[in-house]
Amino acid sequence: MNPDIKTIAVIGAGTMGRGIAYAAAFGGYTTVLEDISPQMLEESTRWITKSFDEGVARGKVDAKIRNRASSLITTASSVQDAIRDAELIIEAVPEEMEMKMELFTIFDKFAKPHAIFASNTSSLSISDMSDLTVCRERCIGMHFFNPVPKMKLIELVKTPFTSQNTVDACIKVGHRMGKEVVLVQESPGFITTRVNALIGNEAFAMLEAGIASAEDIDKALKLGLNHPMGPFELVDLVGLDVRLNILEYLHQTLGEKYRPNRLLKEYVQEGRLGRKSGRGVYDYSEGETASRKT
Ligand code: CAA
C-alpha cells in the first residue's frame, strides 16, 4: 500500500526538473528540488518564481496558490537529503541509463518505506531502472513535457511490475498538478516520443534532401497541420543532442525506421544543440528570437 503523498522530491534541477518542481508546488505538495550545482538551484528558484508570476499575470494561477507554492519549495544539494521525507521521488537527470540506475539504487537504500520512485525519462526502460530495486511494484515512469507549466500532459509508464496502487497514486498527483494523464504500457519511446522522433527525423531528411527550407517546413506543419511549433523550432527547444540520443535508442530497440538522420548528427557534432548553445537549426546568437539563417 502506498502512503498518502505529501512530499515530492525532484532530482535534477535542469529544464525538466525545475518544471516538475513548479508543478509539484502548484499541486500543494511540499517540494524538495535537488541538484549538485548551487548555480543550477539558484537559476531554478529564479525560474520557478518567474513562472509563477507569469501564471498569475495571465490569470492561470491564483495569487494565493502562487504564495503558498513558493513557500512549499526548498532545495537540497544531496540526493539523500532530498529524498528523506518524500513519498514520491521523481528523477529528472540527463538521459543516461547508468546515472538513472545508480539513482534508483540510492532511492532504494535511503527513501522512506513505501515511497514511489518515478523517472521522467522520455524513452528509456523503467524496468531496467527498477530491476535494481527491491520494490519494482513502486517504480513508474512520469513523463512531463517542456515547458512544464504550459504543457497539459503527463505520460504515465507502467512496467509489468508496477502496482495499481502506484498508478492510482500518480494519477492523483498528476491531477493535483493540473495535468491530464495518459497510461501507457512500457515500450521504447512510449507514445509521444515515438511519434515525435519520427516527425523530427523526417523533417531533417527533407531538409537534407533540399525539398524545402527549414522555415517552410516549420511553417507547413504549423499552418497546414496545426502543430503549435514547427519540428525545427521544437528540436531547438528540446535540444538536438537530446533528440539524437532518443533516436539512437529507438533505432537500437525499435529498428531501422528510427535511424538518426545524417544532418542531425552533423549539427550535433558541430555543437549546434539548439537554443541552449545559441545555435541549432536556427541561430539564436542575437537573442531568444531565432534568426532564419540556417
Ligand atoms: N502556468 C500555467 N499556465 C500558463 C503559464 C504558467 N506559468 N504561463 C502561461 N500559461 C498558459 C497560457 O495562459 C496559455 O493558456 P491557454 O492556452 O489556455 O490560453 C498556455 O499556457 C500557453 O501559453 P502561451 O500563450 O505563452 O504559449 P504559446 O501559445 O505561445 O505556446 C507552447 C507555447 C505551449 C510552448 C506551444 O508553442 C507548444 O505547445 N509548443 C510545443 C511544445 C512541445 O511539443 N513540447 C514537448 C516537447 S517534447 C518533450 O518535452 C518531451 C521530451 O521528453 C523531450
Residues whose N, C-alpha, C, O or C-beta is under 5 A from the ligand:
A	BS01	CAA	S51 F52 E54 G55 R58 K60 S122 F144 F145 N146 P147 P149 K150 P228 M229 V238
